Amino acid sequence: MNAVVHRVRRAAGAAALPGVAVLAALAAGAVPLALLGHDPFALYARLFADTFGSGYGFGQVLFKATTLLGTGLAVAVARHAGLFNIGVEGQMALGGLASACAALALGPACPAAIAMPAALLAGAAAGAAWAAIPGWMRAWRGVHEVIATILLNFIAFALAGFVLIRYLADFETLHTAAIPVAARLPRLESLVPALRGAPVNLDLVIVLALCVLAAFVLARTRWGFEVRAVGMSERAAAAAGIPVRRRMFEAMVVSGALAGAAAANFVQGYKHYFEDGFTAEAGFKGIAVALLARSHPIALVPAALLFGALDRGAFVIGGDVPKEFVDVLQALVLLSVVVAMRRRSRRVAPEAA
């Protein structure tokens, strides 16, 4: 009985860590606000009221959270295999380019039942192909994936920019032509009138389904068990007969596919074209989301909502405080989580011993 109670307490403590960290970050962020002559409670109340108190504001939060949820899931899957995929931003950029190219190639005559999933899968395939490069380098050549993915980000941005400007850009623009209507993801305002005007679209449902699928695969399948075993200890996994290199490579490819598919929220669901710089650092923010969620696919949802709300909040309170304040607040959230997790691990270690 005592063991059960102890486990419940540990689980409750782990679940409460992110919430406590967020409150600590908000409290820390109140200090510079007060020094600048602002009322922190009034600004936080206005931020909360706009982001969660209106259908349009909440729709904007959901739209921003959709992309962060996709990139965060990409980072989380790689983390379970002990890999740190810093290249999500570049994989997402090439995924968006491939998605737009596929939709334009199919043309307006292609039915939506084919064009819509084809464009989405093209983006996933491009992200997977780009992630396969550092995956192979890490698994079979021992090249650290952080270094490889950072360098490949620069190549991906340059490659996408070259293809766009040289072959695809509309006259005097930095984006492609609009993709056919059949390849576009419908907005959710048609189902939820309260979201009218907000760009949140069907990709939110797709990404939520992917999170549930990832949670099931990682926790309930042999492949997921082997990936997690590799992430815990490569040597122990190899001793147990698990193909370590193959599982590392596969995890990185799946991570890249998820990153490439995350571009659908912008390309197919919002602007309906590929635009240079459309990622807007969503790949790097996905790392923060995954860290806050501790790489759990379901816990990514509230983490993405939090960062989506903060992104929206930068627009809401941007007239009163520097927009960089929201970046500082996001950094404080992460710092609080890291500190809280570190302190908890120190408490748990003696108990385990």
N, C-alpha and C positions, 0 to 999 in steps of 0.2 A: 504493500500500500504506500509506504513511504517513497519507494522508487517511482511509483506512478505520479505521486504528487510532485516529486522533484522534477520529473520530465515535463509535467504540465507547466510548472513554474519556469523552467528553462525555455520552453516553447513560447510562453507568454512574454517572457523578457525579450526574447529575440524578435518577436513580432512588434513589441512596443518601441524597440530601439529607433527605427526611422522616425516615428512620430515624435518621440522625445527630442531627437536630433533636429527636426524641423522647428519645433518650438524654441529650442536653444538658438538656432540660427536667426529666427525672427526677433528674439530678444536681443541678440548681438547686433542685428541690423538696425534696431531701434536707436542704438547709441549714436551712430553717425547722423541719422535723421534728426535726432534732437539737437545735435551740435550744429546742424545746418539751419536750425530754426523751424523745423516742421514738427507737426504732431504725429508721432508714429502710429498711434491708434487710429487716427482719422484716415491716414493714408492706407493702412492695412484694411480698414473697414471699407474704404472706397474700392480698393483692389478686389476684395472678396465680393462686394456687391455687384461689381461689373462682370466679373468672371463667372460667378455662380448664381447671381441673382436675376439674370435675364437669359432668355432663350438664345438670343443672338450672341451674347458674350460667352455663354457656356458652349455654344456651337463653335466659336473660334478656339476655345480651349481644346475641345475635342479634335478639331482639325489639326492643331499643332501637336497634340498628344499622339495622334495617329502615326505621324512620321517618327516621333521619338520612340514610340512603342515598337515600331518595326526595326529601327536601328539598334535600340536597346536589346531586343530579342536576338539580333545578329551577334552582338557582343557577348550576350549571356551564353549562347550555345557554344561559342568558342571557349569561353571561360571554363565551362564544364570539362573541357578536354585539356585544361591547363594552358590554353593559348590566349594571348591578348591581341585581338584583332583591332589594330589602330587604323586599318585601311578601310573601315566602313564608309567613310566619306567618299573616297575614290571609287569604291565598288558601287556605291549608290549613284554617283555621277554617270558612270558608264552604263548602269542599269537604266537610268532615265533616257539616255541617248538611244540605247537599243530598243527600249519600249516605244519611243516616238518613231524610230525608223521602221519598226515592224508594223505599226499602225498605218503609217504613210504608205508603206509598200503594199499592204493589203488593199488599201483604197476604200472609197466610200461605198462600193458595191458589196463589200464583204459583210455578211450578217453579224449582228452584235454577239451572237452565241459563239462565234469564232474569233472575231476581231478583239473583243474585250479580254478573254483569257489569253489569247495569243500574244498580245502586247504585254500583259503582265508576266507571262512566262519568259518572253524575250528579255525583259529586264532582269528577271531572276537568273536566267542562263548567263547573261553578261557578267553579273556580279559573281556568280559561281566560277566562271572561267578566270576572272581576274584574281579571285581569292585562291584559286588552285595553284597559282605561281608561288606565293609565299608558303602555302601549305606543303607543296612538294619540297621547297627549299628547306623548310623546318624539319620535315619528317625524314628526308633522305640525305640532306646535306648539312644539317645542324645549324643552319643560318637562323638567327633569332628572328621570330616573326614580327617583333616590334620594329626592328630596324628595317626589315624587308617591306613591311606594309607602309611605313612612313614614306620610304623612298618611292614606292609604287603609287602612293597618292599623288605625288608631283607629276609622275608620268601619266596617270589617268586624267588629271586635269588638263595637262597639255594636249594629250591625245583627243580628248573630247572637244576641247576648244578648236583644235586644228580641223577636225572633221566637220564641226559645226560651221565654222567660218568659210572653209574651203568648198564644202559641198552642199550644206543644208540650210544655211541661214537665209531668212527672208531678206529682201532688199533693205539695207541700212538698219538692220536689227541684229540682236544677239540671240535670236531664238529661231526655231524651225517654223515651218508652216503649221497651222492648226491641224491636229489629228482628226480623222473622220468622227462623226457623231457616234457611230456604232462602236468605236473603241473606247469611248469615254465612260467613266464610272458615274452612275447617277448620284445626285446629292440626296441626302437623307431628309431634306426639307419637304420632299414630296410625301414622306411617310410621317414626319413629325413637324407639323406646321410651326411649332414654337421655334424651330431652328431656322426659320426663313431668313435668307440673306447670308447665312454662314456657309462656308465652303466645305463643311464636313460631308463626307461622301461614303459610298459603299466600302471603300478601303478600310474604314474603321472596323466593320464587321469581319472583313477578311483577316485583318491583323489580329483581332481578338480570337478568331478561330485558330489561327496559327499559334498563338500563345497557349491555348488549351491543348492543341495537338503536341506542341513541344514539351509541355509538362507531362503529358501521358507517355510520350516516347522516351523521355529521359528517365522517368521513374518506373515505367512498367514494361519496358522491352529489353531484350538482351543487348541490342545495339546501344541503347541509352546507358545501361549498366556498365558496359565495357568502356564507353566514352568517359563516364564519371570515374571509373577505376583508373583510366589513363591519367585523368586530371589530378587524382589524388597521389598516385605514385607510378611513374612509368616503369620503374624497376620491378615493383610488385606485380603490376599488370602483365609485364612480359613473363615473369615467373609463373603466372597463372595460365599462360598460353594465349593471352589476348594479343592480337596483331596490333601492336602499339602504333607503328608508323601509319598503317592504313587507317586506323580510327582517328588519329590526329589529322590526317589529310582530309578525311571525309567530314570531320567536324568543321574544318576551315572552309571547305567547299559549301557546306550547308549554311554556314555563317554568311559567306559571300552572296549566296542565293537570296537569303533573307534581306541583306542590305540592298541588293539590286531591286528586289520587289518593293522595298520601301519607297522607291521613287514614284510608284503608281499614284500615291496620294497627291502629288503635285502635277505630274504629267498627264495622267488620265482623269484625275478627279477635280483638279482646280484650274490651272492655266490652260490645259489641253495642248501644250507644246513643250518641247525641251528648251530650256533657257540656260545660258551660261551662268554658273554660280547659283543655281536654284537650290542647292543643298543647304546653303546658309548655315553651315557648321552643324547640321542636324546629326551627322555621323559622329562628331566629337561629343555632342551633347548626349548621344545614345550611350556613350561610355559612362557618363555620369548617372544616367538612368539605371543602367545595369548595376553599377556599384551601389546605388541607393537600395535597389531591390535585392542585392546580394545574389544576383544572377538567377533568381527564381522566376520562371516565366509568368506565373500568375501575379506575383508581387510587382512585376513591371508595370501593371496597369495603374495602381495609385501613384507610383513613382513618375510615370509619364504624365499623368494628370497634373501632378505637382509642378513639374517643369513646364508643362504647357500653360498652366495658370500663371507662372512667373513670366514666361515669354509674353503672354497677353498683358500681364501687368506692366511690362516695360512700356507698352503703348498707352495704357490707361493713366499711369502716373508720370509719364514722360515729360509732361509740361511743368511738373513741380520739382522733380529731382532729375539728376543726370541719368541717362538710360543705362550707364555702366553700373548704377547701383543694383540693378536686378542681377547683373553678372556677379557682382560681389555677393549678393544674397544667395545665389545658386552655389557659389564656392563655399560659403559658410555652411550651407546645408550638407555638402559633401564632407567638409572638414569635421563637422559635428558627428556625422555618421561614422567616419573613420576613427575618431577619438572614442566614441561610445563603444564601437566594436572592439577596439584594442583593450579598453578597460575591462569589458566583459570577458574577453578571452583570457585575461590574466586571472580573473576570479574563477573561471571554469577550470583552468589547468590544474590548480591544486586539488580541486574536488575530484577531478578525473584520476589524479594520482592516488 
